[in-house]
Amino acid sequence: MPLYLACAVFGGLLLVLQLLGGVMGAEAGHHDVGGDHHDGPGLLGHEGLLQLPSLRTVAAALAAFGLAGAGLLAAGAGSGVSLAAAVGTGVAAGVAVAALTRVLLRFESDGVVQLAHAVGLPATVYVAIPAAGGGAGKVQLALQGRIVDCAAVAADPQPLASGQAVVVVDVTDGDTLVVAPDPTAGPAR
């Protein structure tokens, strides 16, 4: 029983420390404290079923192993039965935590707008854009769930007036959009 209790206490303590570290890290603006960002490369491919265990996974497995083993021994189960059930419970807890972590990490986003995703999207000229080669203006568009203002240049030899509907046709220099009049839109306002 002392081994089971030690595992339960140690695993539980690790989980509590990770929780506190995560809360403190979130307050300090850190996304991931302790480098426990993912569960490591998969043994069956990068997204494989079997993952190298993370600290979070090991802590959950230890805590579950200890609690199950101690509980079964206290309930009068034999040592062999307790050990087998504790190992099974620990493995199940570890696999569950690893799977849940993977699911939650799929929702993670760095929040950086990727202008390459703007190609093909409609936009509205915000600051008039001179004819091609004449300089930049600004457009406003919905990109990655938010409204963004971006520097833009004209693809055509015609200037684009403020309020005109355009379509993004390319991205240059990584941060300037190339736009053309939207053929599906009416005349400029």
PAKOLMI-822430 format. One record per residue (C-alpha): residue in three letters; x, y, z. Coordinates in Angstrom, 1 decimal. Layout:
BEGIN
<r rest="ALA" u="X" v="Y" w="Z"/>
...
***
This chain:
BEGIN
<r rest="MET" u="0.0" v="0.0" w="0.0"/>
<r rest="PRO" u="2.8" v="2.5" w="0.7"/>
<r rest="LEU" u="3.9" v="2.2" w="-3.0"/>
<r rest="TYR" u="0.4" v="3.0" w="-4.2"/>
<r rest="LEU" u="0.0" v="5.9" w="-1.9"/>
<r rest="ALA" u="3.4" v="7.3" w="-2.9"/>
<r rest="CYS" u="2.5" v="7.1" w="-6.6"/>
<r rest="ALA" u="-0.9" v="8.7" w="-5.9"/>
<r rest="VAL" u="0.6" v="11.6" w="-4.0"/>
<r rest="PHE" u="3.5" v="12.1" w="-6.4"/>
<r rest="GLY" u="1.3" v="12.0" w="-9.5"/>
<r rest="GLY" u="-1.3" v="14.2" w="-7.9"/>
<r rest="LEU" u="1.4" v="16.7" w="-6.8"/>
<r rest="LEU" u="2.8" v="16.9" w="-10.3"/>
<r rest="LEU" u="-0.7" v="17.5" w="-11.7"/>
<r rest="VAL" u="-1.4" v="20.3" w="-9.2"/>
<r rest="LEU" u="2.0" v="21.9" w="-9.9"/>
<r rest="GLN" u="1.3" v="21.8" w="-13.7"/>
<r rest="LEU" u="-2.1" v="23.4" w="-13.0"/>
<r rest="LEU" u="-0.6" v="26.1" w="-10.9"/>
<r rest="GLY" u="2.2" v="26.6" w="-13.5"/>
<r rest="GLY" u="-0.4" v="26.9" w="-16.2"/>
<r rest="VAL" u="-2.4" v="29.5" w="-14.3"/>
<r rest="MET" u="0.7" v="31.5" w="-13.5"/>
<r rest="GLY" u="2.0" v="31.2" w="-17.0"/>
<r rest="ALA" u="-1.4" v="32.4" w="-18.4"/>
<r rest="GLU" u="-1.3" v="35.4" w="-16.2"/>
<r rest="ALA" u="2.3" v="36.2" w="-17.3"/>
<r rest="GLY" u="1.3" v="35.8" w="-20.9"/>
<r rest="HIS" u="3.0" v="32.5" w="-21.5"/>
<r rest="HIS" u="1.1" v="29.8" w="-23.5"/>
<r rest="ASP" u="2.9" v="26.8" w="-22.2"/>
<r rest="VAL" u="4.8" v="26.4" w="-19.0"/>
<r rest="GLY" u="7.3" v="23.6" w="-18.6"/>
<r rest="GLY" u="7.5" v="22.8" w="-22.3"/>
<r rest="ASP" u="4.6" v="20.3" w="-22.1"/>
<r rest="HIS" u="3.3" v="21.5" w="-25.4"/>
<r rest="HIS" u="2.6" v="18.2" w="-27.1"/>
<r rest="ASP" u="3.0" v="14.5" w="-26.4"/>
<r rest="GLY" u="6.1" v="14.0" w="-28.6"/>
<r rest="PRO" u="6.5" v="12.3" w="-31.9"/>
<r rest="GLY" u="4.3" v="9.3" w="-32.5"/>
<r rest="LEU" u="5.6" v="5.8" w="-32.6"/>
<r rest="LEU" u="3.1" v="5.1" w="-35.4"/>
<r rest="GLY" u="3.8" v="8.3" w="-37.4"/>
<r rest="HIS" u="3.8" v="11.9" w="-36.2"/>
<r rest="GLU" u="0.1" v="11.7" w="-35.2"/>
<r rest="GLY" u="0.3" v="8.1" w="-34.2"/>
<r rest="LEU" u="-1.8" v="6.3" w="-31.7"/>
<r rest="LEU" u="1.1" v="5.6" w="-29.4"/>
<r rest="GLN" u="2.9" v="8.7" w="-28.2"/>
<r rest="LEU" u="6.0" v="9.2" w="-26.2"/>
<r rest="PRO" u="4.6" v="10.2" w="-22.8"/>
<r rest="SER" u="4.5" v="13.8" w="-21.6"/>
<r rest="LEU" u="4.9" v="14.9" w="-18.0"/>
<r rest="ARG" u="1.1" v="15.5" w="-17.8"/>
<r rest="THR" u="0.4" v="12.0" w="-19.1"/>
<r rest="VAL" u="2.9" v="10.3" w="-16.7"/>
<r rest="ALA" u="1.5" v="12.3" w="-13.8"/>
<r rest="ALA" u="-2.1" v="11.3" w="-14.5"/>
<r rest="ALA" u="-1.1" v="7.6" w="-15.0"/>
<r rest="LEU" u="0.8" v="7.6" w="-11.7"/>
<r rest="ALA" u="-2.0" v="9.2" w="-9.8"/>
<r rest="ALA" u="-4.6" v="6.8" w="-11.2"/>
<r rest="PHE" u="-2.3" v="3.8" w="-10.6"/>
<r rest="GLY" u="-1.8" v="4.8" w="-7.0"/>
<r rest="LEU" u="-5.4" v="5.6" w="-6.2"/>
<r rest="ALA" u="-6.7" v="2.4" w="-7.8"/>
<r rest="GLY" u="-4.1" v="0.2" w="-6.1"/>
<r rest="ALA" u="-4.6" v="1.7" w="-2.7"/>
<r rest="GLY" u="-8.4" v="1.7" w="-3.0"/>
<r rest="LEU" u="-8.5" v="-2.0" w="-4.0"/>
<r rest="LEU" u="-6.1" v="-3.1" w="-1.3"/>
<r rest="ALA" u="-8.1" v="-1.1" w="1.3"/>
<r rest="ALA" u="-11.3" v="-2.8" w="0.0"/>
<r rest="GLY" u="-9.7" v="-6.2" w="0.6"/>
<r rest="ALA" u="-8.6" v="-7.2" w="-2.9"/>
<r rest="GLY" u="-5.6" v="-9.4" w="-3.2"/>
<r rest="SER" u="-2.2" v="-7.9" w="-4.2"/>
<r rest="GLY" u="-2.2" v="-9.5" w="-7.6"/>
<r rest="VAL" u="-5.7" v="-8.2" w="-8.5"/>
<r rest="SER" u="-4.8" v="-4.8" w="-7.1"/>
<r rest="LEU" u="-1.7" v="-4.6" w="-9.1"/>
<r rest="ALA" u="-3.3" v="-5.7" w="-12.4"/>
<r rest="ALA" u="-6.2" v="-3.3" w="-11.9"/>
<r rest="ALA" u="-3.9" v="-0.4" w="-10.9"/>
<r rest="VAL" u="-1.7" v="-0.9" w="-13.9"/>
<r rest="GLY" u="-4.8" v="-1.0" w="-16.2"/>
<r rest="THR" u="-6.3" v="2.1" w="-14.6"/>
<r rest="GLY" u="-2.9" v="3.9" w="-14.8"/>
<r rest="VAL" u="-2.5" v="3.1" w="-18.5"/>
<r rest="ALA" u="-6.1" v="4.0" w="-19.3"/>
<r rest="ALA" u="-5.7" v="7.4" w="-17.5"/>
<r rest="GLY" u="-2.5" v="8.1" w="-19.3"/>
<r rest="VAL" u="-4.0" v="7.3" w="-22.7"/>
<r rest="ALA" u="-7.1" v="9.4" w="-21.9"/>
<r rest="VAL" u="-5.0" v="12.4" w="-20.9"/>
<r rest="ALA" u="-2.8" v="12.1" w="-24.0"/>
<r rest="ALA" u="-5.9" v="11.8" w="-26.3"/>
<r rest="LEU" u="-7.6" v="14.8" w="-24.6"/>
<r rest="THR" u="-4.4" v="16.9" w="-24.8"/>
<r rest="ARG" u="-4.2" v="16.1" w="-28.5"/>
<r rest="VAL" u="-7.8" v="17.1" w="-29.1"/>
<r rest="LEU" u="-7.4" v="20.4" w="-27.2"/>
<r rest="LEU" u="-4.2" v="21.3" w="-29.0"/>
<r rest="ARG" u="-6.0" v="21.1" w="-32.3"/>
<r rest="PHE" u="-7.9" v="24.2" w="-31.1"/>
<r rest="GLU" u="-4.8" v="26.1" w="-30.4"/>
<r rest="SER" u="-4.0" v="29.1" w="-32.6"/>
<r rest="ASP" u="-1.1" v="31.5" w="-32.5"/>
<r rest="GLY" u="-3.5" v="34.3" w="-33.5"/>
<r rest="VAL" u="-1.2" v="35.6" w="-36.3"/>
<r rest="VAL" u="-3.1" v="36.6" w="-39.4"/>
<r rest="GLN" u="-1.7" v="34.8" w="-42.4"/>
<r rest="LEU" u="-2.1" v="37.1" w="-45.4"/>
<r rest="ALA" u="-1.5" v="34.2" w="-47.8"/>
<r rest="HIS" u="-5.0" v="33.1" w="-46.9"/>
<r rest="ALA" u="-6.4" v="36.3" w="-48.3"/>
<r rest="VAL" u="-5.9" v="35.4" w="-51.9"/>
<r rest="GLY" u="-9.3" v="35.1" w="-53.6"/>
<r rest="LEU" u="-11.2" v="36.9" w="-50.8"/>
<r rest="PRO" u="-13.3" v="40.1" w="-51.4"/>
<r rest="ALA" u="-12.2" v="43.3" w="-49.8"/>
<r rest="THR" u="-13.2" v="47.0" w="-49.8"/>
<r rest="VAL" u="-10.8" v="49.8" w="-50.6"/>
<r rest="TYR" u="-10.3" v="51.8" w="-47.4"/>
<r rest="VAL" u="-7.7" v="54.3" w="-48.6"/>
<r rest="ALA" u="-7.7" v="55.0" w="-52.4"/>
<r rest="ILE" u="-5.1" v="52.9" w="-54.3"/>
<r rest="PRO" u="-3.2" v="54.5" w="-57.2"/>
<r rest="ALA" u="-2.9" v="52.7" w="-60.6"/>
<r rest="ALA" u="-0.4" v="49.8" w="-60.7"/>
<r rest="GLY" u="3.1" v="51.0" w="-60.0"/>
<r rest="GLY" u="1.9" v="54.2" w="-58.4"/>
<r rest="GLY" u="2.0" v="53.3" w="-54.8"/>
<r rest="ALA" u="-0.1" v="51.7" w="-52.1"/>
<r rest="GLY" u="-3.4" v="52.3" w="-50.4"/>
<r rest="LYS" u="-5.4" v="50.3" w="-47.9"/>
<r rest="VAL" u="-8.1" v="47.7" w="-48.1"/>
<r rest="GLN" u="-10.3" v="46.2" w="-45.4"/>
<r rest="LEU" u="-11.3" v="42.5" w="-45.4"/>
<r rest="ALA" u="-12.5" v="39.7" w="-43.2"/>
<r rest="LEU" u="-9.7" v="37.2" w="-42.7"/>
<r rest="GLN" u="-9.4" v="34.4" w="-40.2"/>
<r rest="GLY" u="-12.5" v="35.5" w="-38.3"/>
<r rest="ARG" u="-11.5" v="39.2" w="-37.9"/>
<r rest="ILE" u="-11.6" v="42.4" w="-39.9"/>
<r rest="VAL" u="-8.2" v="43.6" w="-40.9"/>
<r rest="ASP" u="-6.8" v="46.6" w="-42.7"/>
<r rest="CYS" u="-3.9" v="45.9" w="-45.1"/>
<r rest="ALA" u="-1.6" v="47.8" w="-47.4"/>
<r rest="ALA" u="-2.6" v="47.1" w="-51.0"/>
<r rest="VAL" u="-1.5" v="47.9" w="-54.5"/>
<r rest="ALA" u="-3.5" v="47.7" w="-57.7"/>
<r rest="ALA" u="-3.0" v="44.9" w="-60.2"/>
<r rest="ASP" u="-4.5" v="46.9" w="-63.0"/>
<r rest="PRO" u="-3.5" v="50.2" w="-64.6"/>
<r rest="GLN" u="-6.7" v="51.8" w="-63.2"/>
<r rest="PRO" u="-6.7" v="53.5" w="-59.8"/>
<r rest="LEU" u="-9.1" v="52.1" w="-57.2"/>
<r rest="ALA" u="-11.4" v="54.5" w="-55.3"/>
<r rest="SER" u="-12.2" v="54.4" w="-51.7"/>
<r rest="GLY" u="-15.3" v="52.2" w="-51.1"/>
<r rest="GLN" u="-14.7" v="50.1" w="-54.2"/>
<r rest="ALA" u="-15.2" v="46.4" w="-54.0"/>
<r rest="VAL" u="-12.0" v="44.5" w="-54.9"/>
<r rest="VAL" u="-10.7" v="40.9" w="-54.8"/>
<r rest="VAL" u="-7.2" v="39.9" w="-53.5"/>
<r rest="VAL" u="-5.2" v="38.4" w="-56.3"/>
<r rest="ASP" u="-1.8" v="38.1" w="-54.7"/>
<r rest="VAL" u="0.4" v="38.9" w="-51.8"/>
<r rest="THR" u="3.8" v="40.7" w="-52.3"/>
<r rest="ASP" u="6.7" v="41.3" w="-49.9"/>
<r rest="GLY" u="4.8" v="39.2" w="-47.3"/>
<r rest="ASP" u="2.6" v="42.0" w="-46.1"/>
<r rest="THR" u="1.1" v="43.9" w="-49.1"/>
<r rest="LEU" u="-1.9" v="42.7" w="-51.0"/>
<r rest="VAL" u="-2.4" v="42.9" w="-54.7"/>
<r rest="VAL" u="-6.0" v="43.7" w="-55.6"/>
<r rest="ALA" u="-8.2" v="44.0" w="-58.7"/>
<r rest="PRO" u="-11.7" v="45.3" w="-59.1"/>
<r rest="ASP" u="-14.3" v="42.7" w="-58.1"/>
<r rest="PRO" u="-16.1" v="41.6" w="-61.3"/>
<r rest="THR" u="-19.2" v="40.6" w="-59.4"/>
<r rest="ALA" u="-19.6" v="43.9" w="-57.7"/>
<r rest="GLY" u="-21.4" v="47.0" w="-59.0"/>
<r rest="PRO" u="-19.7" v="50.3" w="-59.6"/>
<r rest="ALA" u="-17.8" v="52.0" w="-56.8"/>
<r rest="ARG" u="-19.8" v="54.0" w="-54.3"/>
***
